Amino acid sequence: MRILCCGLRQIDAGKTTFTSALLQYLREHDYDVCPFKPRAGNDIWYDWPMVKKSLEKGTIYGHDVSVLSPLATKPIQKEIISPTHRLWIPSNDDSGWKNVPQFLMDRINIGENQIVGINRTVDIPIEKKYFQKLFENSNMRDIKTRKDLQEITSLYDEADEWAHKKIRSHFENIVYESYTNVALPWEGIDRIDWVFAIRPFQAKLYDGERFLQSYEINSGIGLEADTSQIIEPLKPQMIIDIPPFRKNLSKNLQSYLKSYFKKIF
């Protein structure tokens, strides 16, 4: 079984909290399952404690992956659950991207090879000692131009394909999580049974095959299609209204969703 959780907002849609509740439910009901977040990212300024923690281990990952990875039914590396990760940096220039987007580096894992593309058009805003272990563990590449960036991003699909193959060989079921409000996190996903489109206060369930058909018809070539654009012509199989929880959000959401999940799985 393959399930996709995607968002209807660029930020704070609630994807990871919902995905975590779903994974926990499947685990408790004896499904052999693994999360997969092909593309991820975080910001060195807004998420420094998590960035620092990952750098100490010689890699880069974010809050989402740190939450999702323990919910796999068998141990698996974070770099497989999320094979590509972008470390962003706040922009002090409101004039827009002149050449290369305002990010610090990309981490890409393909097998035993960890590649880090470092953006040389921006300065590293913190002491370089924090990156020492990451740089020692990685095959370093400089990004100075759009062409350099394209060469790095051309490796994304290879990394995602490697990680996906690894997960499929060890787990019977996969729960994909997309990023921001992008409908499909990786175009290598060719089969989905169910799709949850998530936003604050609500999640909608769609048939996976029809979702992929709509994606093929409605997504632009080379563009990241919005979830709202893909689900617009589709009829939801179920609508889940989610109340706000003041305390223990993950635990309370998991308990609340059980009755809905029982009707699906």
N, C-alpha and C positions, 0 to 999 in steps of 0.2 A: 504494500500500500504506500502511496506517495501523496503527501498533503502539502499544500503551499499556504503560508501565512503572509499576506501582503498588506500594506497600509494605504489608507486614504488621506493621509496627511504627510507632509515632508518630515515633520518632527513630532514626537510625542503622540503617535497614533496608538501606542500600546501593543505593538507587535510582539515584542520580546516577552512581556508579561503574559500575553495570551498564549504564545507559543510554549512557554514554560509550563503553563497549566495543562495544555494539551499533551505535552510530552510526559508529564507526571501522571496524567490519567492513563495514557497508553502503557506506561511502565507498570502501573498498578494492576492493569488488566492483561498482563503477560504478553504484550506486544514487544518484539525485539526491534528497537527503534533507535535512530540516531538523528540529531539535528544537522542541518547543512546550511550554512550562510555563505554562499560563494563570494559575495562582495561585502566588505565591511569597512568602517573607518571611524576615527574619533579625532578630537582636537586636543593638541598638546596643552593648550591654555585651560580649556574647560574641563578636561578629564585627566589632569596631571597625575593624581594618585594611581590611576589604572595604567597610564602610560609608563610611569616610573616602575611599577610592579612588573610589567611585561618586559621592559628593557633590562631589568635585573636578571631576567631569564634568557636574554639574548634574542628576543623576538619583539613583535608588536602585536597586540590584540586589544580589544575593547571590552566594555562592560557586557555587551550582548553575548559574546562568545564565552566569557567567564561564567555567565549565568547558565547558558545552554549546555556547555560541554559536560558538566557533571550529570546531566539528565540522560545521556546516552546509556544504554543498558550494558555496554561493555566499555572499558577504558579506551580512549582514543585521543590523539593529540589535538590540541586547539588549532594547530596549523593545517590539519586535515579538515576539521569542521569549517574553518574559514581560511582558505588557501591564499586569498589576496586581501590586503589591508592597506588603507591609505591613512597616513598621519597628517592631519590638517594643521594649519597655523592661522590664527586670526589675521585678517587683512587690515592694514592701516591706510590702504589706498582705495578710495571709492571710485577710481576711474575705470575699474574693471580689469580683466586679465589682458595684459599686453602681449604676452607670449606663452607663458606656461601658467596653469592655475596655481592659486595660492595654497600650496601644500608643501610639506616638508620632505616626505619620502613615501615610497611604496614598498611594502614587503610582499614578496611573491614566493610561494613554496611549490616546487615541482620535485617530487620524490625527496631525495636527500639534499637537494640543492635549494638553499634559501638565497634569493636574490633581493637586494635592496637597491632601489633606484633613488638616489638622493638629488633633490632639486637644488642645483647650484645657483639659481637665480634669486634665492632668498637666503638670509643668514639664519644659522641655527641659534635660536634665542636663549638657550641655556648652556650650561657648561658641557663641553663635548665629552667629558668623562662618563656621563650617563649613557652614552651611546657606544662605549668601547666594546662591551661584550657583544652587542648586536653586530657591530662592524666586523669583529673577529669571526663571528659565526656565519657571515654572509659573503656572497659574491657581489661586490659593490659595483654599481654603474652610475655614471654621472648623467644628470638631465639638465641640459642647458638650452635646448631648443624644442620646438614642437616635434621635430623629427625624432629626437631622443625620447620624448615622451611617448610617441607612437610606437617606438620599438619596445618600450617597457610594457605598455598596455596590450601590445600584441601577444604578450605571454599570459595574459589573464585566462584566456580560454583553455590553454594547455594546462595551467595550474588547476582550474576548475574540473577539467576532464580527469586529470590524475586523481584528485581528491574524491570525486564522485565515484570513480571506479573502485577506489579503495573502500569507500563506505558501502557500496553495493555488495562487495565481496564479503563483508563482515556482518551486515545487518539486513534483516528482511524488510524493514520499513524505514522510510525517510520522511522527515518533516523539514521542508525548506522554509527559510525565512528570507524575505526580500529586504531591501534597504530603502529608506525614505518612502516615497509614494510610488516607487517603480513596480510595475505589475509583475514582471518576470526578472528575477535577479541574474539569470544566466540562460541564454538561448539554447544551451545544450539540454535543458530539461524538456524531454519529448513526451513524457507521460505524467499526468496528474490525475488522481482520483477525486480529490476534494480541494476546494480553495476557500479559505476564510479571508474576506476583505474586512479590515479592522480600522476602527476609528474610536475616539472617546465615546462611551455610552452605547456602542453598538458594534456587532460583528455580523456579517452576512455570509452565508454558506452558498457556494456555487458548485455545479458539476464541473469537474476538472477538464473533461474532454471538450465541453462547450467553451470553457474559458480559453483553452489553447486555440480553438478554432477562431474565436473572436480576436485573440491576440494576433493571429496570422493575418486576419483581414484588416484590423484597425490600427496596428502598430506601424509607424513609419520606418523606412529603411534606415538602419543605423541609429535609430533614436530610442531613448528609454521611454517607453509608453507609460503614461499614468494609469494607475489601477482604475480610477474612475472612468477613464476612456474605454477600457476593455470591458468593464462590467455593465456599462450603460445599456447595451442591447440585450443583456441577459436577465433572466428572472431568477431571483434567489430561491434556493431550496428551503432555506430557513433563515429567519431573522432573530438574532439574539440581542435583546436589550440588556445592557450591563449597567447596573447602578454604581455610583461612586462609593468606594470603600475608604474610610478614613484611616483605618489601621490594618496592618498585615495584608497588604494588597494582594500579593501573590497567593497566599494561603486562602484568603476569602474568595478570590476569583476562582481558584481551582475548585473549591467546594461548591460555589454557585454554578459553575459550568457542568458539573457532573451529570445533572439531569438531561442537559442538552446533548452531551457527548454520548450518553447511553442510547439515544435515538439514532445516532449516526453509525457508531462502531459496534 
